[in-house]
Amino acid sequence: MSFANQNERFRPTALALAAGLCLQLASCGGGDDDAPQAQPLTCADLNGKTVTTAAIGLPTTGAVVTSTQTVAATATVGEYCRVLGVINPVAASAPKIKFQLNLPTTWNNKAMMFGGGGYNGTIATGAGNVPAGPTDKATPLGRGYATFGSDSGHQAGPAGSRDGSFGANDEALRNFGGDALKKTRDVAGALIEARYGTKPQRTYFAGGSTGGRGALIAVSTWPEDFDGAIVLYPAWNATALNLHLGRVTQALAQPNAYPNRAQRKVVFDAAVQACDGLDNVVDGLISNQSACDASFDPSTATLNGAPIVCPAGQNNDSCVTPQMINALKLFGQSTLLPYRLPSGENVSPGYTVWGTDLGIPATGMNSTQTALQPTVLTLTFGVQQPANPMPTAVNAANTPPYGSTFWDQWVKYFVTRDANATPLTLDPLNPGPLQQRIIDLGAIQDANRTDFSGLRAKGGKILIAHGVHDGLVPNRESQQFMSRVRQTMGSAAVTDFMRYYEIPGYNHAVSTQFNAAWDSLTTLENWVEKSTAPPPQIVADTAAVAGRTRPLCEYPSWPRYNGSGDVNLAASFTCVTQ
């Protein structure tokens, strides 16, 4: 496909802008009642355009485009118009929602919204790929999609995606909880129609982590706005997960309980040594995780024949203390709340711990793995023990566990709204007078809807995938979500519009064990637009063994080696349940 300069030219099918849009998009038609229908706008014409409150489905004081720029074509992405803008809050004290919209000169008549991550606070630009997208296929923007995203209604400080200070503002909190999704989609929709003179034929959502939570909120709450979603490692059960992270943080803060990077590698190596072959091949990946969880115990485990637990009174790089083992076991255990959240949830199911890289040293890794490992370290256990006050540095050289900072910010700004609060002393199981506030937060920030009938009725589809070895958002939460959706809608109905896959070795967003690349967008397009249900899927590794493939197995199945054939080819594996 040629991406030659076609500045301000459009597909011949573009229609004149509907006259009704002038009620929503200011400055249409120059105010002349007898003026002809407005024509599609150029990139430059969009600069300064406003979108009125009537065009936005939730309360705002309107939106405005603050800048536009025509971006020249590259080898992989055609020429497009980059639009930046803001959506103004109702309360003067609330921050604006900042957004970016990318409008290809050669448009495929489709749109895709992108979600953010963590506490957000930076614009999801929509210029990149879907989570775990393939490296050998074009991005959505490269395929001709109009793409867009926002910062969810606040601007992060130096702590980046771990900055929860916005939670002290009610409107900013509601925007983060989901309101910004609707506001951003409606503003982007109005501007897309202004640019091309017609609405998108299809609109999808792609997001991971908090962005995955956003995808589930968007397609369940406003199914009329979307035709499908790509959802990776979704933080859907956010309140219960935060409470679980609080328990883990408090355990790691105890004396001799925080394992350094070398000690994490001891546990990791022992688990891989014990469990790698349970999937019928020793390939550096634990695929039969349930068997590993049933058999591996660090209290009795060995590495190269030697026990990994430290002798009494010792704490060094070659072993782990009983306190560390207790903290890691708590990390993997369910947190059962003695009270229920608004959706009925009272459980965070805990993490897959044995075989998960929680920030091990990069020694012995190849160059690709070495480049990814600082991100793995930051998103997992970091290098500083949780403390009160919580260390504030967020770079890979000084960071505390990501989840511990998340808990710290949540307690200070969401729960107590007291920047001097001491999160290490708040009992997640018995929060006393703060219990009702925690319950109220569950109604704001959780994506616990399990009825997707509206999306299913219009032919919408959802693809969900989660790394088995995710050290930030547990894969067990996605298992829990799927179980609840099936209970609500029935297995047959769910199979009609939703798939859930698990990826052994994949961590949170990136991984040095198996860095997943999957062409989810083509699969979603074929399912929605051609009624072609997903055939057996393939996922590729881009890090540890670049180019190796595995079957992408629907949970609860996992890839077992057939006993012969190239161990780096998916064809040598079969998805099994036992």
Buried (B, 14 or more C-beta within 10 A) or exposed (E): EEBEEBEBEBEEEBEEBBEEBBEBBBBBBEEEEEEEBBEBBBBEBBBBBBBBBEBBBBEBBBBBBBEBEBBEBEEEBBBBBBBBBBBBBEEEEBBBBBBBBBBBBBBBBBBBBBBBBBBBBBBBBBBBBBBBBBEEBBBBBBBBBBBBBBBBBBBBEEBBBBBBBBBBBEBBBBBBBBBBBBBBBBBBBBBBBBBBBBBBEBBBBBBBBBBBBBBBBBBBBBBEBBBBBBBBBBBBBBBBBBBBBBBBBBBBBBEBBBBBBBBBBBBBBBBBBBBBBBBBBEBEBBBBBBBBBEEBEBEEBEBEEEBBBBEEEEBEEEBBBBBBBBBBBBBBBBBEBEEEBBBEBBBBBBBBBBBBBBBBBBEEBEEBBBBBBBBBBBBBBBBBBBBEEBBEBBEBEEBBBBBBBBBBBBBBBBBBBEEEBBBBEBEBEEBEEBBEEBBBBBEBBBBBBBEBEBBBEBBBBBBBBBBBBBBBBBBBBBBBBBEBBBEBBEEEBBEEBBBBBBBBBBBBBBBBBBBBBBBBBEBBBBBBBEEEEBEEBBBBBBBBBBEBBBBBBBBBBBBBBEEEEEBBEBEBBBBBEE
